[in-house]
Amino acid sequence: MIKRIITAIALILVMAAGIWLQGWFLRALLLAGMLMSLSEMYRAFRRIGYDPVRWAGYVYCVLAVLAQAFYANLTERRLFSSISPAMFALVVGLLLGMTNIILKGKVAFDSMMSTVFPMLYPGLFFSLIIPLQDLNTRLASTLALILTFFIASVNDTFALFIGLKYGKHRLSPEISPKKSVEGAVAGLVSSTIFAMLVPWVAFRLAPTSPAIAADLAVSHYPPLWTFALLGLVAGALSQIGDLVASLVKRHCGIKDFGTIFPGHGGMLDRMDGILFCGVACYVFFKIAGL
């Protein structure tokens, strides 16, 4: 447990640095996480005899980050007026991978599936987090990133401890035997409160922070109850993300995707819930027009 806590603190500090600095530092962190997560997924599939076209997935990762950076620095954005950078990169990656498989002339559906699936998850989900630092204002980007990276963490923490003490009903015994309904409910409550608390604190700091006050002056933020709803939805999705990752691991016969983080497993073991949470945050802030 001590090793797990120390690793968690280190990861929190790295995520906090990325949120604070943003720019190319955060893009580099996300690219590294994206590449590592796809590599772990490919390795899991190769363990059971599948043969994914890995290089196509790695090209997709790099293209997703570069396309979003290019888009964010354009003053005239006609290039991506009809297709987002994330979808542009995904389509290119999928075409490269599937074309490579077809040109081999063999009926290799397992290769096709194991090439395409990681580009969608975790790939596409990662690529929806990347543009969150390019919202209209610094405050909006910071809120979006904090909620993306920490709703899942708050959810996991409360679900774990409440589940260990009070959990009696299994949430999904075949996929993840240790998860309980009681823990899941505690996680949803905590993520809902956290998602509402973060913007509340930010808005309360406005009178003492010229930067926040200036952001609030040029952008119309949705009411706090909508952030609570975001926390509820994102918390639920983060739990689904955990179960999806567990389902893949069960299928591939592995306990963790990797060992890079002592006590936590691999990159994808840490990002599974965050990626699903990021989808909810991306949709929320896009709908809000921020």
C-alpha positions in Angstrom: 0.0 0.0 0.0 2.9 2.4 0.8 4.4 1.8 -2.6 1.0 2.5 -4.2 0.5 5.7 -2.3 4.0 7.0 -3.2 3.5 6.3 -6.9 0.1 8.0 -6.7 1.6 11.1 -5.2 4.3 11.2 -8.0 1.6 10.8 -10.7 -0.5 13.6 -9.2 2.5 15.9 -9.2 3.3 15.1 -12.8 -0.4 15.7 -13.8 -0.5 18.9 -11.8 2.7 20.1 -13.6 1.1 19.3 -17.0 -2.1 21.2 -16.1 -0.1 24.2 -14.8 2.3 24.5 -17.7 0.2 23.1 -20.5 1.6 23.9 -24.0 4.1 21.5 -25.5 5.0 20.1 -22.1 1.4 18.7 -21.7 1.3 17.6 -25.4 4.5 15.6 -24.8 3.1 14.0 -21.7 -0.1 13.0 -23.5 1.8 11.7 -26.5 4.0 9.6 -24.2 1.0 8.3 -22.4 -0.8 7.6 -25.7 2.2 5.7 -27.2 2.7 3.7 -24.0 -1.0 2.8 -23.7 -1.2 1.6 -27.3 2.0 -0.4 -26.8 0.6 -2.1 -23.7 -2.7 -2.9 -25.5 -0.8 -4.3 -28.5 1.4 -6.4 -26.2 -1.7 -7.8 -24.5 -3.1 -8.9 -27.8 0.2 -10.3 -29.0 0.2 -12.4 -25.9 -2.8 -14.4 -27.2 -1.5 -14.8 -30.7 -2.9 -11.7 -32.5 -0.7 -9.7 -34.9 -1.6 -6.0 -34.8 0.0 -3.5 -37.2 1.7 -1.6 -34.4 3.5 1.0 -36.5 0.2 2.4 -37.9 -1.0 3.0 -34.3 2.1 4.8 -33.4 1.9 7.0 -36.5 -1.7 7.8 -35.5 -0.6 8.9 -32.0 2.0 11.3 -33.3 -0.3 12.6 -36.0 -3.1 13.2 -33.4 -0.8 15.4 -31.3 0.7 17.3 -34.2 -2.6 17.9 -36.0 -4.2 19.4 -32.8 -1.1 21.6 -32.3 -1.2 22.7 -35.9 -4.9 23.5 -35.5 -4.5 25.4 -32.3 -1.9 27.7 -33.8 -3.8 28.5 -37.0 -5.5 31.8 -37.4 -7.5 30.6 -40.4 -8.9 27.1 -39.6 -10.4 26.1 -43.0 -8.3 22.9 -43.1 -10.2 21.4 -40.2 -13.5 23.1 -40.7 -15.3 19.9 -41.6 -13.3 17.3 -39.7 -11.6 17.6 -36.3 -7.9 17.0 -35.9 -8.7 13.9 -33.8 -10.9 12.3 -36.4 -8.4 13.3 -39.2 -5.6 11.5 -37.4 -7.8 8.5 -36.6 -9.0 8.0 -40.2 -5.4 8.2 -41.4 -4.2 5.7 -38.8 -7.1 3.3 -39.6 -6.5 3.4 -43.3 -2.8 2.7 -42.9 -3.4 -0.2 -40.6 -6.2 -1.8 -42.6 -4.5 -1.3 -45.9 -1.4 -3.0 -44.6 -3.4 -6.0 -43.5 -5.3 -6.3 -46.8 -2.1 -6.0 -48.9 -0.8 -9.2 -47.1 -3.6 -11.1 -48.9 -4.5 -13.2 -45.9 -7.8 -13.6 -44.0 -6.5 -12.1 -40.7 -9.5 -10.8 -38.8 -7.7 -11.1 -35.5 -5.0 -8.8 -36.9 -7.6 -6.4 -38.1 -9.4 -6.3 -34.8 -6.3 -5.9 -32.7 -5.0 -3.1 -35.0 -8.3 -1.1 -35.0 -9.5 -1.5 -31.4 -6.5 0.1 -29.7 -6.8 3.1 -32.1 -10.3 3.6 -30.8 -9.6 2.7 -27.2 -7.3 4.1 -25.8 -6.2 6.0 -28.9 -9.3 8.1 -29.8 -10.1 8.7 -26.1 -6.6 10.2 -25.6 -7.0 12.4 -28.7 -10.1 13.9 -27.2 -8.1 15.0 -24.1 -5.4 16.7 -26.2 -7.6 19.7 -27.3 -8.9 20.5 -23.8 -5.9 22.8 -23.3 -6.9 24.8 -26.4 -10.3 26.0 -25.2 -11.2 29.7 -25.4 -9.7 30.8 -22.1 -6.9 29.6 -19.8 -9.5 29.2 -17.0 -11.7 26.9 -19.1 -8.7 24.8 -20.1 -7.5 24.5 -16.6 -11.0 23.5 -15.3 -11.4 21.0 -18.1 -8.0 19.3 -17.4 -8.4 19.2 -13.6 -11.8 17.6 -14.0 -10.6 15.2 -16.6 -7.6 14.0 -14.6 -9.0 14.0 -11.1 -12.7 13.1 -11.2 -11.6 9.5 -12.0 -9.0 9.6 -9.2 -11.4 10.9 -6.6 -14.0 8.3 -7.8 -11.5 5.5 -7.6 -10.2 6.5 -4.1 -13.6 6.7 -2.5 -14.9 3.6 -4.3 -11.8 1.7 -3.1 -12.0 2.6 0.6 -15.8 2.6 1.0 -15.9 -0.7 -1.0 -13.3 -2.3 1.3 -15.2 -1.4 4.4 -18.8 -1.6 3.4 -18.9 -3.4 0.1 -21.2 -6.5 0.2 -22.7 -6.6 -3.3 -20.4 -7.3 -6.3 -20.8 -4.8 -9.1 -19.4 -7.0 -11.9 -18.2 -10.3 -10.4 -16.9 -11.9 -13.6 -15.1 -8.9 -15.0 -13.8 -7.3 -11.7 -14.6 -9.3 -8.6 -13.3 -6.7 -6.1 -15.6 -3.9 -7.2 -18.7 -3.4 -5.1 -22.0 -1.6 -5.6 -21.5 0.3 -2.4 -18.1 1.5 -3.6 -19.4 2.5 -6.9 -22.1 4.7 -5.3 -19.6 6.3 -3.0 -17.4 7.0 -6.1 -20.3 8.7 -7.9 -21.2 10.8 -4.9 -17.6 12.0 -4.4 -17.1 12.7 -8.2 -20.3 14.7 -8.3 -19.2 16.9 -5.3 -15.7 17.3 -6.6 -16.8 18.4 -10.1 -19.0 21.1 -8.5 -16.4 22.1 -5.9 -13.6 22.8 -8.4 -15.4 25.5 -10.5 -17.0 26.9 -7.3 -13.6 27.5 -5.8 -12.3 29.0 -9.1 -15.2 31.4 -9.3 -14.9 32.4 -5.7 -11.2 33.3 -6.3 -12.2 35.7 -9.1 -12.2 38.9 -6.9 -8.6 38.2 -5.8 -7.3 37.0 -9.2 -7.3 39.4 -12.2 -6.6 36.6 -14.6 -9.7 34.6 -13.4 -11.8 37.7 -13.4 -10.7 38.5 -17.0 -11.6 35.0 -18.1 -15.0 35.2 -16.5 -15.6 38.5 -18.2 -15.2 37.1 -21.7 -16.7 33.7 -21.3 -20.1 32.6 -20.0 -19.8 29.5 -17.8 -22.6 27.1 -17.2 -24.2 27.0 -13.7 -22.7 24.8 -11.0 -25.5 22.2 -11.1 -24.4 21.3 -14.6 -20.9 20.7 -13.3 -22.4 18.4 -10.7 -24.2 16.5 -13.6 -20.8 16.3 -15.4 -19.3 14.8 -12.3 -22.0 12.2 -12.1 -21.8 11.2 -15.7 -18.0 11.3 -15.8 -17.8 9.3 -12.6 -20.0 6.7 -14.1 -18.0 6.6 -17.3 -14.7 6.3 -15.4 -16.1 3.2 -13.6 -17.1 1.8 -17.0 -13.6 2.6 -18.2 -12.1 0.5 -15.4 -14.4 -2.4 -16.3 -13.6 -2.2 -20.0 -9.9 -2.4 -19.2 -10.5 -5.3 -16.9 -12.5 -7.0 -19.6 -9.6 -6.7 -22.1 -7.2 -8.0 -19.4 -9.4 -11.0 -18.6 -9.6 -11.8 -22.3 -5.8 -11.6 -22.7 -5.1 -13.5 -19.5 -3.1 -10.7 -17.8 -3.4 -9.0 -14.4 -2.0 -5.6 -15.4 -1.1 -4.0 -18.7 2.4 -3.2 -17.5 4.7 -2.7 -14.5 6.0 0.9 -15.1 4.2 2.3 -12.1 4.9 0.3 -8.9 1.7 -0.7 -7.2 -0.4 0.5 -10.1 0.6 -1.5 -13.1 1.0 0.1 -16.6 0.1 3.4 -18.1 -3.3 2.0 -19.3 -4.0 0.7 -15.8 -3.8 4.3 -14.6 -5.5 5.9 -17.5 -8.5 3.6 -18.1 -11.0 5.6 -16.1 -9.4 9.0 -16.9 -9.9 8.3 -20.7 -13.6 7.7 -20.3 -13.9 10.7 -18.0 -12.1 12.8 -20.6 -14.8 12.0 -23.2 -17.5 13.4 -20.9 -15.4 16.5 -20.2 -14.7 17.0 -23.9 -18.4 16.8 -24.8 -19.4 19.1 -21.8 -17.0 21.9 -22.6 -17.8 21.7 -26.3 -21.5 22.0 -25.6 -20.8 24.9 -23.2 -19.0 26.7 -26.0 -15.9 27.3 -24.0 
